[in-house]
């Protein structure tokens, strides 16, 4: 049986993944996190530094780990050249080159390194598909024709933006794009919509669309929503949230769906 290590970032996702893996196998995964990163609701078994990535990967192999899963966001860190061990130092040119290509390229390069060392990288799709949005209506209210139309418009916008790696979400109301998720993330985008709606039309209605970027490596950094997303959408006076089925994580699922129902927000997922 495989021994799994979770490379944990911030937020609730690492804990939710650990709960699923423990329930299914009876064995708790090893929780690893970069120094300074604190996953919510989890104790870290092993903290590591990127500057000593090679010894860290060898330690995982020595302890019997053969599968790793990345869960939760990790912001770019400042690297200390004095801390690099000789083996990890050989990765620096590749790492710096990948960082020039953005977060997706950096993550893919790091996952390639893990696999070069004999560690299989698996994502939620294979390890815990129950954490992802399934196709169809997820709450009690079905989206109406206008909301479907806004969702279709938002999907087209995100597909057009995918090649330039801008973001994973947008807001559309009456087929008008009100906001696009960029570097500052979903919460900042929805807060902007809430603020602008006090002074601009349309002042209510619309759909938040959340999808993975085209070509995104689905083993890591999947888009996610949770209770805070529902509250932000309610504050922005939106009436719908449309997700990409099988590609978006729903954190604290029971509460998220209940909050959407209470807010009268239609929540659904499409292919």
N, C-alpha and C positions, 0 to 999 in steps of 0.2 A: 504494500500500500504506500502511495506517495505521501511524503511529509511536505506540508505546505507552509511557506512563509508569506505573510502579508507585508509588503512594503507600504507602510501606512503614512498617509498625509493627514491633513487636518480634517475636521468635520466628523459626521456620524457614519459615513460609509464604511470605514474600516471595521467599526464595531458591528455593524449590521452584517457585513460579510463574514466576520469571525463567528457570529452567532449561527449563521447558516451552515458554515463548514463544520463547526463543532457538533451541531445537531445531526448532520448527515453522516459523519464519520465516527463520532464519539471521541475524537481527539482534537484538542484546541490547536489552532495553527500558531506558529511562532510569530510574534508581532515585532517587526523591526521598523525603525523610523529614523530619518536624518536627525542629527542633533539639533535641538531647538524646535522640533515639530512635535506637537502634542495632540494625538488623535482623541476625539471626544469619547469618553466612556471606556477607555482601554488603558491597560498598563502595558508599557513598552518593555519587551523582553531584551531587546538589543538595540542600542542607539549606535549610529555609525556616521562617519563623515565621508562626503563624496571624494575628498582628497585621499582617502584610504579605501577606495572602492574595491580594489583587487583583493586585499586581505579579507574584507567583509565577504565577498563572494566565495572565497575559499573556505571561510569559516562556515558558511551555510552548507557547503558540500560536506565538510567534515562532520557536521551535526546531523547529516542524513537528509537534509532538505533537497528535493529535486524539482519542486514546482514553486514558483513565486507568482504573486498577484499584486499588482499596483492598485491601490485604492485611496482616493482622497487627493485633494490638490496639494501640491508642494510648490511654493514660490521659488523663483530663482535665488540662489544663494551666492554670497561672496566667497570666492575660493581663496584660500591662503596658500601661496606657493611653497611656504616653508614646511607645510604639513604633508606634502605629497610623498608617498613612498616610491621607490624606483619603478616598481611595476605599474602602479597607477599613473605615474608621470608619462608613461608611454601612450596613454589614452588621450593626453591633453590636446594634441593637434586635431584628433577626430572630434573631441568634445567641443572645442572652440569653433570648429567648422560647422558643427551641427547647431550650435547656439546662434550662429549667424542666420540660420534658416528658420528660427522661431521655436516656440515651445514644442510643437508637434515633432519637428525634426530632432530636437534634443531628446525627447522621450523615446523616439524610435531608436536612436543611437544607443541610449542606455539599455534598452531592452535587447538590442543586438548583442551588447557586451555580456549581459547575463546569459544569453543563449550560447555564446561562444565559449563560456566557461562550463557549459553542460547543465544549466538551469533552465527548465522549460517555463516560459512566461504564458500564463493563462488569464483570460479576462472573465468578467461576470457572465458573459454569454455561455461559457462552458461550466463555470464553477457555481454560479448562483443566478440562473436566469429568472428566478422568481422575484429578484430585486428590480427587474426591468419592466417597463410599461408594456403590457400585452395589447394587441390590436383590439380596437373597439371602444365603446363607451365605458369609462371607468367609474364614473359617479352615477348619481340617480337622474340627473338632467341631461337630456340629449341635446346636442347643438342644433340650432335652427339653420335655415338656409343661408341667412346673412353671415352667421358665424362660420359655416362651411366655406363660403365664398372668401371671407377674410383669411381663413386658414390656407386656402389654396394660393392666395396672393402672397402670403408670408412664406410659404414653402418655395415659391418661385424666386422670391427675393433672396432667401438663404442659399438656394442652389446657385444663383448667380454670383453670390459673394464667396462661396466656398473656395474657389481657386486662389483667392487672395488672403485666405486665413484671417477673416475679420472677426467672426463670432458665431455663436450657436443659437441665437435667438433674435426675434424682432417682435414688434407690436403693430398690428394692422387693425384699423377701424374704418368701416365704410370703404374698403379697398385702398385706403390711404395709409402709407407707412408712417407711423408716429415716432418710431424709435428703432434703432439697431443696436444690439448688444456688441460692445467693443471691449477694450482692455479691462475696464472697471467692472464688468460682469452684469449678471441679471439684476441684482438688487439695485444697482445704480441706475440701470436703464428704466426699471419700473418706477423708481422714485422720481426720475425725470419726467416720465409720463404723468404721474400724479400731480407734480408741481405745475407742469404746463397746462394741464386740463383746467386749472382754475382761471386761466386767462385766454385760452384758445379753444376753438371748436375742432373736432367733435369733443364734447365734454363728458361723454359716457359711452359705454359699449366698446366692442372690439375684442380681439383675440391675441394672446401671447403664444407665439409659435416657438417651439424648442426642438432642435434637431442636431444630430451629429453632422460634422462637415463632411463633404464628399471626399472619399479616400482616407478618412480618419482611421487610425489604427484602433479598433474597438477593444483591444486588450487593456487600454489605459485611458484615463482622462475623459470618461464618458460624461455627457451633459447630465445634470441632475436637477430635480425639483424636490421640495419638501414643504412642511407647514409654513415656513417663512415666505416661500414663493406664493402660496395661496394668499397670505395676508397682504403681500405687496401688490398682487394682482387686484385684490379687493380694494385696496387704497387707491389704485390707479383707475378704479371704476371699470374694469374689464369684466366681460361676461363669459369668456371662454379661454381655455388653455388647450392647445393642440400639440401633442408630442409625436415623436417618431417611434413607432412600435419596435421593441427589441433593441433600441439604441439610447434610451433615456432612463436613468435610475430614478425610482421613486423612493425617497427616504421617508422613514416613519410612515409607511403606506397607510395604515389604518387611520391615523390622525390626519394625514394629508387629504385622503378621500372624504373624511367626515367634515373637514374644514371647507373643502370645495363645495360640498352639498349645502352646508350651513350658509355659505356666501352666495349660493345660487349660481355658482360658476360651473359651466359645462366643461368636463375634463374628459378628453378622449385621445386615442392614439391611432395613427394611420401608417400604412407601410412607407 
